[in-house]
Amino acid sequence: MAVTIQQVRKLLQGQHTFSQLGFSMLLTRLKFLYANEPAPETLENCAKEINAFLGKYHTVMAADIAVIDSL
């Protein structure tokens, strides 16, 4: 599963709740980065980090991935 740029933007600008602490911590850090520099390059880098995380931990994140898919 790969998140799109539009989904990443919604994740970084929204207030979604996720069950995996590691993913929530990643989003908190990326939200801070994106808030300080809302450039397209930042958004692309955030998408790469989120996709890498989801690729590595997709087996334990089924419920959270369902939330992301609904964005």
Secondary structure, DSSP 8 states (H G I E B T S, - for coil): ----HHHHHHHHHS----S-HHHHHHHHHHHHHHHH---HHHHHHHHHHHHHHHHHHGGG-HHHHHHHHT-
